[in-house]
Amino acid sequence: MTKTKIQIRSFNLVYLLLFICILLMCCCQTRQASNRTISEEQMRKSAIISGKIINREVYPNTKEIELIIPDFEGNGTDIFSEINEKGEFRFEFFPKTKREIKLIPIEEMLVIGPGDSLYVEKDFKDIGSVRYAGDGAALNAQISKFGKFFLRGYGSDFKMPYKEFQQYCIAEREKYYVKLKEFQQSQNIANEFVSWITSKIELQYSQALLDYPWYHFRRTKEILTDSTEYYAFVDKVPKLFNSEIIASENFKIAYQLLRPELKILRQKYAENIAKKDTSVNNLMEKDLISSTDTSYLSQFKLTAFFANTLNSHLTVPFDRNRMQIEAKITDPFLRITLMDYFEKVNSYNKNPKVISDALLGNSGNVEMNNGIALNQPEGKNLVKEIIDGNPNKVIYIDIWSMGCPPCLTNMPYSKKLMKEFEGKPVEFVFINLDKDIEAWQKKIKELELGGKHYRCDPAEARVFLKRFNYPGVPFQLLVNKKGVIVDYGYHVVPQNLYTKQAIERLLAE
């Protein structure tokens, strides 16, 4: 009996693998036939998503729809649209290329491109059903129908040994393909959907494996030793990157694969770094540029690198390598995305008040985030209250949580920084995001931390952090004596010499 079961299982697995191979071959052929480059003129066209919520009274507290556009870290975009009395909503934005987005609470995954106009109708009495009309309606309807089969990533606790985790991921991926096979048998699905979902399955699988070593170490303090065998899957990742439909996983995977290259470069220039040679960054940048080939993944990684430098509001690395970057990043979407991000950061550096006003709710309709008008939900704005309550002072704001190890690591450096500016018009403010008030107050006493302390409602904090396109803590803001947020991000940490020098410059203004 056992032998028969094993034979049946083996036959099913072989059949499934054959099915996957056929799918991948079809997808490659589809991509070669349909993969097209969108012109730069087309990329500048807006897309419109409009729709209606039926039976809104089922969830009366849902008053707005949130549109999330995944992008390189620090450059993603969240847009909000109020649901009017008729249950209607509308977004107009610039996707730049055909890409995945989220429409919360309607759909976790949609695909839309420049110039598209998509209508979405959701019945709150029938949550599993969404109706589409307009551009991309057929594709999005199939994505929606298949969505109920999606396992939404890999739900492991990452504590299992790496070989077990690999087998777990393989088994989960197999479930995806089984569901896809069943879906194909019950639906008349288009080649575009098959191409997209096959890439999506493989990208989620690759991202889970790339995430594992870091999460495993966080939970067990065990370092992955047999890395050569484990990372064998990486060789297949370049084939998963294509410009047909940009997946949300593309951005994270590109940066994850960039990290080992940066580590090698830091080792190569370790002596220069030890000597604090100011030219070392330029040397590393040139090495990265010269190693970038024509493949889409390679261009993606180079874009990710310079996007990351712009996260710290540094425009110099992009400026000094601009000609080489433009020569290497030939894909229009990647090039325009990086150029627009540079222009946004450059504009902020020259005149931070425009974006600061938008972030603090002092302006009604400010264009930012690559030309997207942000309509933020109204409500209490603790940061604005803090700034208004400390006129004519430089303000250093640290947003933190007790469950965040890097946040706690920063605290001794904050104490040192406070001591250096003691007696000067600098206010150090700490905003905590934890729910337990007693534990928070106890932690402040334990840290013997001076400054002013506030606790922020987690829901309010999420909205505020989203305004900065930042997913969590630690997060710091720097405000000048005129109440303008002149810098923000994870680079404004108290131990960074840049932070001390920035405060000194603001005091001298």
C-alpha positions in Angstrom: 0.0 0.0 0.0 2.8 2.4 0.9 4.7 1.6 -2.3 1.6 2.3 -4.4 1.2 5.7 -2.7 4.8 6.6 -3.4 4.5 5.6 -7.0 1.4 7.8 -7.4 3.0 10.7 -5.7 6.1 10.4 -7.9 4.0 10.3 -11.0 2.1 13.4 -10.0 5.3 15.3 -9.3 6.8 14.3 -12.7 3.5 15.4 -14.4 3.5 18.6 -12.4 7.1 19.4 -13.3 6.4 18.7 -17.0 3.4 21.1 -16.7 5.7 23.8 -15.2 8.2 23.4 -17.9 5.6 23.8 -20.6 4.2 26.9 -18.8 7.7 28.5 -18.7 8.3 27.7 -22.3 5.0 29.3 -23.3 5.8 32.3 -21.1 9.2 32.8 -22.7 7.6 32.7 -26.2 4.9 35.1 -25.0 7.4 37.5 -23.7 9.5 37.5 -26.8 6.4 38.1 -28.9 4.7 40.7 -26.7 7.4 42.3 -24.6 7.4 45.8 -25.8 9.2 49.0 -24.8 6.9 51.8 -23.9 8.0 55.1 -25.3 9.0 57.9 -23.0 6.1 60.0 -24.3 3.7 57.1 -23.4 5.3 56.8 -19.9 4.3 60.4 -19.1 0.6 59.6 -19.6 -1.6 59.3 -16.6 -3.7 56.3 -15.7 -7.2 56.6 -14.2 -8.8 54.1 -11.7 -12.3 55.0 -10.8 -15.0 52.9 -9.2 -17.8 52.4 -6.8 -18.4 50.7 -3.5 -21.8 49.0 -3.3 -23.5 48.3 0.0 -21.0 50.6 1.8 -23.1 50.4 5.0 -21.7 46.9 5.7 -18.4 48.5 6.5 -19.3 52.2 7.4 -15.9 53.0 8.9 -14.3 52.5 5.5 -14.2 56.1 4.3 -11.4 56.0 1.8 -9.5 53.9 -0.7 -5.7 53.6 -0.6 -3.7 53.1 -3.8 -0.2 51.8 -3.2 2.4 51.9 -6.0 5.4 49.7 -5.1 8.8 51.1 -6.1 12.4 51.3 -4.9 12.6 51.7 -1.1 11.9 55.3 -0.2 10.2 56.1 -3.5 7.0 54.1 -3.3 3.7 56.0 -3.3 0.5 55.9 -1.3 -2.5 57.9 -2.6 -5.8 58.2 -0.8 -9.3 58.9 -2.3 -12.3 59.6 -0.3 -15.5 57.5 -1.0 -18.2 60.0 -1.7 -21.9 59.7 -0.7 -22.6 57.7 -3.8 -19.9 55.3 -3.0 -17.6 56.5 -5.8 -13.9 57.1 -5.8 -11.3 58.1 -8.4 -7.5 58.2 -8.8 -5.4 59.7 -11.5 -1.7 58.9 -11.3 1.4 58.1 -13.4 2.4 54.4 -13.3 5.2 55.0 -16.0 4.9 51.4 -17.2 2.6 48.4 -17.0 3.0 47.4 -13.3 1.4 45.9 -10.2 -0.4 48.1 -7.7 -2.6 47.6 -4.7 -6.0 49.1 -4.1 -6.9 48.7 -0.4 -9.4 47.4 0.7 -10.6 46.3 -2.8 -7.7 44.3 -4.2 -4.3 43.3 -3.1 -3.1 43.1 -6.7 -4.0 44.9 -9.9 -2.1 45.6 -13.1 -2.3 48.9 -14.9 -0.3 50.9 -17.4 0.1 54.5 -18.7 -3.0 55.8 -20.5 -5.2 53.1 -19.0 -8.7 53.8 -17.7 -10.0 51.1 -15.4 -13.3 50.9 -13.6 -13.6 48.8 -10.5 -16.8 47.9 -8.6 -16.8 46.2 -5.2 -19.8 44.9 -3.3 -19.1 45.0 0.5 -21.8 42.3 0.9 -19.8 40.0 -1.5 -16.2 40.7 -0.6 -14.8 38.0 -2.9 -16.3 39.5 -6.0 -15.0 42.5 -7.9 -16.3 43.7 -11.3 -14.0 45.4 -13.9 -14.5 47.4 -17.0 -12.2 49.3 -19.3 -8.5 48.9 -20.1 -7.0 45.7 -18.6 -10.4 44.5 -17.4 -10.0 40.9 -18.5 -6.5 40.5 -17.1 -7.4 42.0 -13.7 -10.6 39.9 -13.5 -8.4 36.8 -13.9 -5.9 38.1 -11.3 -8.8 38.7 -8.9 -10.3 35.2 -9.5 -7.0 33.5 -9.0 -6.2 35.7 -6.0 -8.3 33.5 -3.7 -5.8 30.7 -4.4 -2.8 32.8 -3.6 -1.0 31.8 -0.5 0.2 35.4 0.0 3.9 34.5 0.4 5.5 32.0 2.7 4.2 32.0 6.2 7.2 30.3 7.9 8.6 31.5 11.2 12.0 31.2 9.6 13.3 29.1 12.5 13.6 25.8 10.6 17.0 24.7 9.3 17.8 25.9 5.8 17.4 22.5 4.1 13.9 22.2 5.7 13.1 25.7 4.6 14.1 25.0 1.0 11.9 21.9 1.0 9.0 23.9 2.5 9.4 26.6 -0.2 9.5 24.0 -3.0 6.3 22.4 -1.6 4.5 25.8 -1.4 5.6 26.6 -4.9 4.2 23.3 -6.0 0.8 24.2 -4.5 0.8 27.4 -6.5 1.2 25.4 -9.8 -1.4 22.8 -8.8 -3.9 25.7 -8.2 -2.8 27.3 -11.5 -3.4 24.0 -13.4 -6.9 23.7 -11.8 -7.6 27.3 -12.7 -6.6 26.8 -16.3 -8.9 23.8 -16.6 -11.8 25.9 -15.3 -11.2 29.2 -17.0 -10.3 30.4 -20.5 -7.2 32.4 -19.5 -5.1 34.6 -21.7 -1.3 34.1 -22.3 -0.6 37.5 -20.6 -2.1 36.1 -17.4 -0.1 32.9 -17.6 3.1 34.8 -18.3 2.5 37.2 -15.3 1.4 34.5 -12.8 4.3 32.2 -13.6 6.8 35.0 -13.1 5.0 35.9 -9.9 5.2 32.4 -8.5 8.9 32.2 -9.2 9.6 35.7 -7.9 7.8 35.0 -4.6 9.7 31.7 -4.3 13.0 33.5 -4.9 12.2 36.3 -2.5 11.3 33.9 0.3 14.7 32.2 -0.1 16.5 35.5 -0.1 14.6 36.7 3.0 15.4 33.5 5.0 19.1 34.0 6.0 18.4 37.4 7.6 15.1 36.4 9.4 16.6 33.1 10.4 19.6 34.9 12.1 17.3 37.3 13.8 15.3 34.5 15.4 18.1 31.9 16.1 21.4 33.8 15.8 22.5 31.1 13.5 24.5 32.1 10.4 24.0 30.3 7.1 27.3 28.5 6.4 26.7 26.3 3.3 25.7 29.4 1.3 26.9 28.1 -2.1 24.4 25.3 -2.2 21.6 27.4 -0.7 22.0 30.3 -3.2 22.1 28.0 -6.3 18.6 29.3 -7.2 19.9 32.8 -7.8 21.3 31.8 -11.2 17.7 31.5 -12.5 16.5 34.9 -11.2 17.7 37.1 -14.1 15.3 35.3 -16.4 12.4 36.3 -14.1 13.1 40.0 -14.7 11.4 41.5 -17.8 9.7 44.7 -18.7 6.4 43.2 -19.7 4.8 43.7 -16.3 6.8 45.1 -13.4 6.2 43.0 -10.3 6.4 44.4 -6.7 9.0 41.7 -6.0 11.4 43.1 -8.6 12.3 46.1 -6.5 13.1 44.2 -3.3 14.9 41.3 -5.0 17.1 43.7 -7.1 18.3 45.4 -3.9 18.8 42.0 -2.1 21.0 40.8 -4.9 22.9 44.1 -4.9 24.0 43.7 -1.2 26.6 40.9 -1.8 28.2 43.0 -4.6 28.4 46.0 -2.2 30.0 43.8 0.5 32.6 42.6 -2.0 33.4 46.2 -3.0 33.7 47.2 0.7 36.2 44.4 1.2 38.1 45.5 -1.9 38.4 49.0 -0.7 38.7 48.2 3.0 42.0 50.0 3.3 40.6 53.1 1.7 37.6 53.0 4.0 39.9 52.6 7.1 41.9 55.7 6.0 38.6 57.6 5.5 39.6 58.2 1.9 36.8 60.5 0.5 37.3 59.1 -3.0 36.3 55.6 -2.0 32.6 56.1 -2.7 33.4 57.3 -6.2 35.6 54.3 -6.8 32.8 51.9 -5.7 30.3 53.7 -7.8 32.5 53.4 -10.9 33.0 49.7 -10.3 29.3 49.1 -10.0 28.6 51.0 -13.2 31.3 49.2 -15.2 30.0 45.8 -14.0 26.5 46.6 -15.1 25.5 44.7 -18.3 22.5 45.0 -20.7 20.4 42.5 -18.7 17.2 43.8 -17.1 18.2 42.6 -13.6 21.7 44.2 -13.9 20.1 47.6 -14.8 17.6 47.1 -12.0 20.4 46.6 -9.5 22.2 49.8 -10.6 19.0 51.8 -10.4 18.4 50.4 -6.9 21.8 51.5 -5.8 21.5 55.1 -6.9 17.8 55.2 -5.7 19.2 54.2 -2.3 21.7 57.1 -2.3 18.8 59.4 -3.0 17.0 58.1 0.0 19.6 59.9 2.0 18.9 63.0 0.0 22.4 62.8 -1.5 22.4 64.0 -5.1 26.2 64.2 -5.5 26.7 60.5 -6.4 24.1 60.7 -9.2 25.4 64.0 -10.4 29.0 62.9 -10.8 28.0 59.7 -12.6 25.1 61.0 -14.6 26.5 60.4 -18.1 27.6 56.8 -17.3 24.3 56.1 -15.6 22.4 57.2 -18.6 24.6 55.1 -20.9 24.1 52.0 -18.7 20.5 52.2 -17.8 18.9 52.0 -21.2 15.5 50.7 -20.1 13.1 53.8 -20.3 11.2 52.9 -17.2 14.2 52.5 -14.9 15.9 55.6 -16.4 12.9 57.8 -16.0 12.1 56.5 -12.5 15.7 57.3 -11.4 15.7 60.7 -13.1 12.4 61.7 -11.6 13.5 60.6 -8.1 16.7 62.7 -8.5 14.7 65.7 -9.6 12.3 65.3 -6.6 15.2 65.0 -4.1 17.1 67.9 -5.8 14.0 70.1 -5.6 13.5 69.2 -1.9 17.1 70.0 -1.1 16.8 73.4 -2.8 13.4 74.3 -1.3 12.3 71.9 1.5 9.4 74.1 2.6 7.2 73.0 -0.3 7.3 69.3 0.6 7.5 70.1 4.3 4.2 72.0 4.1 2.6 69.0 2.3 3.9 66.6 4.9 2.6 68.7 7.7 -0.8 69.3 6.1 -0.1 73.1 5.6 -1.0 73.0 1.9 -4.1 71.7 0.2 -2.7 70.2 -3.1 1.0 70.0 -3.5 2.4 68.0 -6.4 5.1 65.6 -5.2 6.1 62.0 -5.6 6.7 62.1 -9.3 3.8 64.4 -10.1 1.2 62.7 -8.0 -1.1 64.9 -6.0 -1.3 63.6 -2.5 -4.7 64.0 -0.7 -3.9 63.0 2.9 -6.6 62.0 5.3 -7.3 64.7 7.9 -6.9 64.3 11.6 -4.5 64.9 14.4 -0.9 65.6 13.3 1.4 65.2 16.4 4.5 66.2 14.5 2.9 69.5 13.4 1.8 70.2 17.0 5.4 69.6 18.2 6.8 72.0 15.6 4.2 74.6 16.4 4.9 74.3 20.1 8.7 74.9 19.7 9.1 78.1 17.7 12.6 79.4 16.9 14.2 76.1 17.8 16.0 73.4 15.8 14.1 70.2 16.5 15.5 66.7 16.2 12.6 64.2 16.2 13.2 60.5 16.8 10.3 58.1 16.1 10.9 54.8 17.8 9.5 51.6 19.3 10.6 49.3 22.2 10.4 46.3 19.9 12.9 47.8 17.5 16.5 46.8 18.3 18.1 49.6 16.1 15.9 52.1 17.8 17.3 51.2 21.2 20.9 51.0 19.8 20.4 54.7 18.8 19.5 55.9 22.3 23.0 56.2 23.8 24.1 58.2 20.8 21.1 60.5 21.2 22.1 61.1 24.9 25.6 62.0 23.7 24.2 64.3 21.0 22.0 66.1 23.5 24.9 66.7 25.8 26.9 68.3 22.9 24.1 70.8 22.2 23.2 71.4 25.9 22.2 75.0 26.5 21.6 75.7 22.8 18.2 76.2 21.1 17.9 72.6 20.1 14.9 70.5 21.2 15.2 66.7 21.2 11.9 65.0 20.8 11.1 61.3 21.0 7.8 59.8 19.7 7.0 56.3 20.8 4.7 54.0 18.8 4.0 51.3 21.5 0.5 50.6 22.9 1.7 49.8 26.5 1.9 53.2 28.2 3.4 51.9 31.5 6.1 49.9 29.7 7.0 52.9 27.6 7.3 55.2 30.7 9.3 52.5 32.4 11.7 52.2 29.4 12.3 56.0 29.3 13.4 55.9 33.0 15.5 52.8 32.3 17.3 54.6 29.4 17.7 57.8 31.5 16.8 59.6 28.4 16.3 63.4 28.5 14.4 65.5 25.9 10.6 65.6 25.4 8.6 62.4 25.1 5.4 61.7 23.3 3.4 58.6 22.5 1.7 58.4 19.1 -1.3 56.4 18.2 -0.1 53.6 15.9 -2.8 54.3 13.3 -1.8 58.0 13.2 1.9 57.0 13.0 1.3 54.7 10.0 -0.4 57.5 8.1 2.4 59.9 8.9 5.2 57.5 8.0 3.5 56.7 4.7 3.7 60.4 3.8 7.5 59.9 3.8 7.1 56.5 2.0 8.8 54.9 4.9 7.5 51.5 6.2 8.6 51.7 9.9 11.1 52.8 12.6 13.6 54.0 13.4 12.9 57.2 11.6 14.3 60.7 12.3 13.3 64.2 11.3 15.3 67.4 11.4 13.4 70.7 11.6 14.9 74.2 11.2 14.1 77.3 13.4 11.4 78.3 10.9 9.5 75.1 11.4 10.5 73.5 8.1 11.4 69.8 7.9 14.7 70.1 6.2 15.8 66.4 6.3 14.3 63.0 7.2 15.0 59.4 6.9 17.1 56.6 8.4 20.3 58.4 7.6 19.7 61.1 10.2 20.7 58.8 13.0 22.3 60.4 16.1 25.6 58.5 15.6 26.1 59.9 12.1 28.5 62.8 11.9 26.3 64.3 9.2 23.5 64.7 11.8 25.7 66.7 14.2 27.0 68.9 11.4 23.5 69.5 10.0 22.3 70.6 13.4 25.2 73.0 13.7 24.4 74.5 10.3 20.8 75.0 11.2 21.8 76.8 14.5 24.0 79.1 12.5 21.2 80.1 10.1 
